[in-house]
Amino acid sequence: MTDKIEAFGALHVPGRPLLLYNIWDAGSALAVAGAGAQAIATGSWGVAGAHGHKDGENFPLDQALANLAEIVAVTDLPVTIDMEAGYGDAPEGVAEAVGRAKALGAAGINIEDKDPKTRALFPTDVAAARIAAAASTGLWINARADLFIVTPRAEHDAALVDAVAERGKAYRDAGADSLFVPFVYEEALIGRLCERSPLPVNILVGEGVPAIARLAELGVARISHGHGPWATAMARLAEDAKAAMAALAGPVSRVAEK
């Protein structure tokens, strides 16, 4: 297991990033693994949605871990699980939850610094204590800094990047291995983040974000797709279902009775 964690960590190379096309269950994991993925990553939004729940730790931990076990069972690739804020009201609860994920074969986790109930940022010291608890398990810890999420886009600037980098230092000192900063769009800000961050940087792709090749040039070490793949799959499913049902919307011919 330690070898798989180390192998996963070694994939985080600034300028030659690990590309994660996030999945939500064992079937989607097989599809992405078959496409040539180097690692498998869940996205909490898609996992929750696939099971009829909303994001925000509304998907029960036991079910999230059962889903993880099914994913790990179908692939030899390293698997990292999005554990939202760590599924614990206190650091001790985070350590217990993350330890259970490790026992099931996870190589890493995501943990965010925002309260899933209030959607407010944890104070830096509180977030760092939770990250330290997660890091005590020995998994690769991808610490998510949500300053860009809670700040209006018009206020995204270099000072915000520097504030994220300061949080990143505290998270590094707590044992985090990489820094996930979603919802940052401008090339100049991403480049500054990669320069200032004390940890390898993880960026979320999406509308308005530079192309993957450009993110690599800027020094990004990990690129995630978040809930995008799940949303795309569900949109296609709905579209195809509507088309199939529309085929019966008009008059239906019947065989004449004799």
N, C-alpha and C positions, 0 to 999 in steps of 0.2 A: 504494500500500500504506500509506503514511504517513497518507493521508486516512482510510482504514478504521480504523487504530489510533486516530486522534484521535476519530473518530466513535464508536467503541466506548467510549473513555474518557468522552466527554461524556454517556453514558447513565447514569453513576454519580452520581445526585443524591440526597443525603440527604432523606428524606421523600417522594421520588418515585422509588422504586427500580427498577432494571433487574430484570426477572423472567426467570430462566433455567430453562427446563424441559429438563433435561439429556438429551442423546441419546447414542447409542452407535455409529451407523453412518450411511451416506449416506441410507438409506431413512427412518430415524427423523428425520434432519435435515430431509428434505423434508416429513415430516408436521408437525413442529413449526413449520417456516417457514410452511407453509400455514395454520397456526392463527393467524398474526399476530405471531410472535416478532420482537423487535427485534435479536436476536443469537442465535447458536448456541453452545452449550457442551457439551463432552463431560464425562462423569464416568468416572474411571478404573475404578471397580468395574464399571460396566455395560459399558464397552468391553472390559475383560479377560474378563468373564463371557460376553459375546456371542461371544467367540472361544475359549472353553473354557479360560480361565486364571483364576487367582485374582488378586486385587488385591495390590499391594505390589511393583510393577515386575517381576512375573513375566511380563507380556506384553512380548515383546521390543520394543525401541525401534524397530527397522526396521519391524515390523508395525504398531506404534502410529502411526508417521508415514505409512505407506501408507494406513491407515484415515483419517487426517487429510486426506491428499490427495484421497481419494474424497469426503469430506464437503465440502471447499472447492470441489470441481468442480461440485457440484450447487446451490450457493447463492451469492448475492451478499451475503448478510448477513455481518457480522463473525463470525469463528469463534474461540473460545478453547478451548484444549486443556488438559485436566488432565494435567500431567506428573509427578504424584506428588512425589517429592523432587528431580526434575530429571534423573534418569537419568545421574548422574555421581558417581563416587566422590570427586572433588575439584571445586573451582569451575571448573577448565578444562573438565572433562567436561560440566558443566552448561551452560556457555556454548556448547559445540559442539552439544549436543543441542537446546537452545532455538533456536540459530541455524538449525538444520535445519528446525525447525518454522516459523520465520519465512519461510524460503526457500520453503516450500510454501504460504504464504499465511495463516498464523495471524495473528490480531490481538492475541492475548493468551494467557497461560498461567496455570495454578495451580501453585504450588510450595509444598510443606509443609515444616515445620521438624522433622519426625520421620524418623528413620532407617527406611527400609522393611524392613531386615533385622532390626534389634533391636527396633523399635517404640518406641525411647526418643527423647526430645527431643534434638535437637542443642543444644549450648551456644549461647547467643544470638550470640556472635561468629562461630561456625562457620556457623550458619544465615544470618546477615547476609552473610557472604562468598559463600555460594552464591546468595543473592538478588541480590547485586551482579553476579555473573557472568551471571545470567539477564537482569538489567536492561540489561546492556551491549548487548544485541541491539536495544533500542528498542521491544520489545513491551510491552503493558500487563501488569504483573506483579501478580497477585493472590496475596499472601503469606498462607499458611494458618498460623495459630498454633494448635497442638494442645493447649494446656494444659488445656482443658476435657475433651478426649478422654481424657487420661492421668490425670485427677483424678476420683475417685469423685464421683458427683452430690451426695452428702450434704455434700461439702466445697466445692461451688460457692458462692462468696461474693464480696463486693465486693473483698476483697483479691486474689482470683484475677483479677478483671477488671482491677485495677490492674497486676498482673503482666503480663497480656496487653498492656495499653497500653504498658508499658515495652518489651516486645519490639517492639511496633508502631513505636515511635520509632526503634529500631535498624533495623528493616526499611525504614522511610521513608527514613532517612539512606542506606541501601544502594541505594535506587532503586525500592522497591516503590510501587505506585500505589493499592492497596486492601488491606484486611485481612480475611481470611476466618476466622471463628471458629465452627466447627461445634460442635454439641452443647451450646449454651448455651440454656436453656429459659425461665428466669424473666424476666418483663417488666422488673422492676427492674434486673436485671443487664444485660439487653440495652440498656435506656435508659442505664445508666451507661457501658456500653461505647461507645455512640454519642457520648456526651459527652466521654469521656476519650481516645478513639482519635485519633491524629494523621492517620489515613487514613480514607477512606470505608469503612463496615463492610458486610461480606457475611455474611449469616446463612443457615444451612441449615434448611429447613422439615422438619417431621416431627412425630410424635406428641408432644404436650406443649409444642410451640413455639406461641407466639401466632399468630393468623391473619395472613394476608398484609397485610390492611388495617391491622391493629394494628402490625405490624412497620414499616410505612411511617410511622405516627404516631410511633413511637419514634425515628425518624431513620435507619433502615436505608437503605443506598444500593444494595444488590444482594441479591437473594434467589435461592438455588439450591435445586434439588430433588435433587441428588446421584444416588445409584443408585436412588432411588425409582421413577422412570418405567420403568426397565428391569426392576426387580423386579416391578412391577405387570403389565407386559406378559408377563413369563415366567410369572407365576402364572395369568394369564388363558389363556395358551397351554396350560399344563398342564391346567387345568380343562376347557377345550374338548376337548383331546385325550382326556382320560379319559371325557368324555361321549360322544364319538364311538365310542370303543372299547367302552364299556358297551352300545352299541346292538347289538353282536354277542355279548354275553355270554350271552343266553338262547337258547332253541331257534331254529334257523333254518329257516324253511319252505322247502320245495323243490317245484319243479314235478313233479308225478307223471309217471313215465315211462309212455309208452304201449306 
